[in-house]
Amino acid sequence: MNGMEIVCAKRFFAASAAAAALLLSGGCGGGGDGSGPLLPPVGDRLVFVSDRDGADAVFVTSARSGEAVSPPVRVSAAGAKRPALSPNGRRVAYVAARPSGAAGSDIFVSNVNGTDPRRVTNADARDSGAFNAEPAFSPDGRFLAYVRDRALCVTDLDAADPANARVLTPPGILILSIAGGLTWSPDGSYLVCPVDTPGLHGETLRSSLHRVAADGSGITRLARPGDGEGGPPIEGRFPCFSPDGARIVFSNPAPNLSGGGVDYVSEEIYVMNADGSGVVRLTDHPAADREPAFGRDGQTIFFTSDRDGNDDIYAMNADGTNLRRLTSVPSGDHSPAVR
């Protein structure tokens, strides 16, 4: 990890060992698989992370109206981060620090109401001390992709030992972990994620969006807007496919017009075609707009922004119009995922 990622990792996994241990003992929320009366119905589920109870945890609310109509329901113990929803909206994956003060982090999968949590990494010493992060369900819900110490891995959730994951990226290919995100193509044939590739493209170390074949057969860089055009490079963090697979939404450090480089304090939301062409900037604000996610209809984009003083969940039309704020609390709400 570089210096920036080490700082991010320390902040990201600051949950206490006691809080992490709670994740192994169960969850909270409604009944069954999450279809109980306390949770929005499948198709209208927005999960996000909030510290409104004093420590980060995963909450569920209405994707259509936010907490104004559907009060958020907490569905994890303290210390959970970076949630991902299964395609059918009935399971949630999230990252948590390890119990007993052990080094590293693990990924858990539970019912969307928090019941039946299952740890799917670190079943034994194979990844002892590893940081497992950025979970993403495959389109059929059977596989879970994630980043383990900057390697892209895929595990079979139906396997007896899901910790026996396949590594998709070859040595020297470093996934941007902790603050990078990843997304499956709707047909499940490949993933898109930001990759640091020193020397691979004849350049200095810099992250950019790449396609990684789901069978591990190859990795290619998407066209990177700004190359040779006088504009800022598109690093492409937190990518997310539209439901039809035609577009990818992502966040990117904003150009620093006064300094001639990029501004890592301010991020903006962009959308482009799946092949990397046709990039369009959707937000333009001094604050950080990041972690975008397409809604199920492909017409809405959810994202995190601190434009009103602290992190909250916002939504806008896929063309950047009709901005609205979905959560509003003095604490921080971030990392939205929708099903």
ChimeraX attribute file (.defattr): number of C-alpha atoms within 10 A of each C-alpha:
attribute: neighborCount
match mode: 1-to-1
recipient: residues
	/A:1	13
	/A:2	7
	/A:3	8
	/A:4	8
	/A:5	15
	/A:6	12
	/A:7	11
	/A:8	16
	/A:9	18
	/A:10	10
	/A:11	11
	/A:12	22
	/A:13	20
	/A:14	14
	/A:15	21
	/A:16	17
	/A:17	17
	/A:18	15
	/A:19	19
	/A:20	23
	/A:21	19
	/A:22	15
	/A:23	25
	/A:24	16
	/A:25	12
	/A:26	16
	/A:27	21
	/A:28	15
	/A:29	20
	/A:30	19
	/A:31	16
	/A:32	14
	/A:33	16
	/A:34	23
	/A:35	17
	/A:36	13
	/A:37	9
	/A:38	17
	/A:39	24
	/A:40	21
	/A:41	16
	/A:42	16
	/A:43	17
	/A:44	19
	/A:45	24
	/A:46	25
	/A:47	28
	/A:48	26
	/A:49	27
	/A:50	27
	/A:51	18
	/A:52	15
	/A:53	10
	/A:54	9
	/A:55	18
	/A:56	25
	/A:57	24
	/A:58	31
	/A:59	26
	/A:60	30
	/A:61	27
	/A:62	24
	/A:63	24
	/A:64	17
	/A:65	17
	/A:66	23
	/A:67	18
	/A:68	13
	/A:69	11
	/A:70	16
	/A:71	17
	/A:72	22
	/A:73	20
	/A:74	25
	/A:75	26
	/A:76	28
	/A:77	22
	/A:78	26
	/A:79	28
	/A:80	29
	/A:81	26
	/A:82	27
	/A:83	26
	/A:84	26
	/A:85	25
	/A:86	24
	/A:87	20
	/A:88	12
	/A:89	24
	/A:90	19
	/A:91	22
	/A:92	26
	/A:93	28
	/A:94	25
	/A:95	25
	/A:96	32
	/A:97	29
	/A:98	26
	/A:99	20
	/A:100	12
	/A:101	13
	/A:102	11
	/A:103	15
	/A:104	21
	/A:105	25
	/A:106	25
	/A:107	28
	/A:108	21
	/A:109	24
	/A:110	22
	/A:111	24
	/A:112	33
	/A:113	29
	/A:114	27
	/A:115	22
	/A:116	20
	/A:117	22
	/A:118	16
	/A:119	20
	/A:120	21
	/A:121	24
	/A:122	21
	/A:123	14
	/A:124	10
	/A:125	8
	/A:126	11
	/A:127	18
	/A:128	14
	/A:129	15
	/A:130	18
	/A:131	25
	/A:132	27
	/A:133	29
	/A:134	27
	/A:135	27
	/A:136	27
	/A:137	24
	/A:138	24
	/A:139	18
	/A:140	12
	/A:141	17
	/A:142	14
	/A:143	20
	/A:144	25
	/A:145	25
	/A:146	26
	/A:147	26
	/A:148	25
	/A:149	20
	/A:150	22
	/A:151	20
	/A:152	30
	/A:153	21
	/A:154	25
	/A:155	21
	/A:156	19
	/A:157	17
	/A:158	10
	/A:159	12
	/A:160	8
	/A:161	14
	/A:162	19
	/A:163	20
	/A:164	19
	/A:165	21
	/A:166	16
	/A:167	19
	/A:168	20
	/A:169	21
	/A:170	13
	/A:171	8
	/A:172	13
	/A:173	18
	/A:174	20
	/A:175	25
	/A:176	27
	/A:177	27
	/A:178	22
	/A:179	17
	/A:180	23
	/A:181	25
	/A:182	27
	/A:183	25
	/A:184	25
	/A:185	23
	/A:186	17
	/A:187	12
	/A:188	16
	/A:189	14
	/A:190	20
	/A:191	23
	/A:192	27
	/A:193	27
	/A:194	26
	/A:195	29
	/A:196	21
	/A:197	21
	/A:198	15
	/A:199	12
	/A:200	11
	/A:201	9
	/A:202	8
	/A:203	9
	/A:204	11
	/A:205	13
	/A:206	14
	/A:207	21
	/A:208	21
	/A:209	27
	/A:210	24
	/A:211	22
	/A:212	22
	/A:213	19
	/A:214	24
	/A:215	13
	/A:216	16
	/A:217	11
	/A:218	13
	/A:219	19
	/A:220	11
	/A:221	18
	/A:222	15
	/A:223	16
	/A:224	19
	/A:225	18
	/A:226	12
	/A:227	11
	/A:228	9
	/A:229	8
	/A:230	8
	/A:231	13
	/A:232	20
	/A:233	21
	/A:234	25
	/A:235	21
	/A:236	26
	/A:237	27
	/A:238	26
	/A:239	29
	/A:240	27
	/A:241	26
	/A:242	25
	/A:243	17
	/A:244	12
	/A:245	15
	/A:246	14
	/A:247	22
	/A:248	26
	/A:249	27
	/A:250	30
	/A:251	27
	/A:252	26
	/A:253	23
	/A:254	24
	/A:255	19
	/A:256	14
	/A:257	10
	/A:258	8
	/A:259	8
	/A:260	10
	/A:261	14
	/A:262	19
	/A:263	16
	/A:264	12
	/A:265	11
	/A:266	19
	/A:267	24
	/A:268	23
	/A:269	28
	/A:270	24
	/A:271	26
	/A:272	18
	/A:273	16
	/A:274	20
	/A:275	14
	/A:276	18
	/A:277	14
	/A:278	12
	/A:279	18
	/A:280	14
	/A:281	16
	/A:282	18
	/A:283	20
	/A:284	15
	/A:285	13
	/A:286	14
	/A:287	19
	/A:288	23
	/A:289	29
	/A:290	26
	/A:291	30
	/A:292	29
	/A:293	26
	/A:294	28
	/A:295	25
	/A:296	18
	/A:297	12
	/A:298	17
	/A:299	13
	/A:300	21
	/A:301	25
	/A:302	27
	/A:303	25
	/A:304	25
	/A:305	26
	/A:306	19
	/A:307	13
	/A:308	10
	/A:309	10
	/A:310	16
	/A:311	24
	/A:312	27
	/A:313	27
	/A:314	23
	/A:315	26
	/A:316	19
	/A:317	17
	/A:318	18
	/A:319	15
	/A:320	18
	/A:321	12
	/A:322	10
	/A:323	14
	/A:324	14
	/A:325	19
	/A:326	21
	/A:327	21
	/A:328	17
	/A:329	13
	/A:330	12
	/A:331	15
	/A:332	21
	/A:333	27
	/A:334	27
	/A:335	24
	/A:336	27
	/A:337	27
	/A:338	25
	/A:339	21
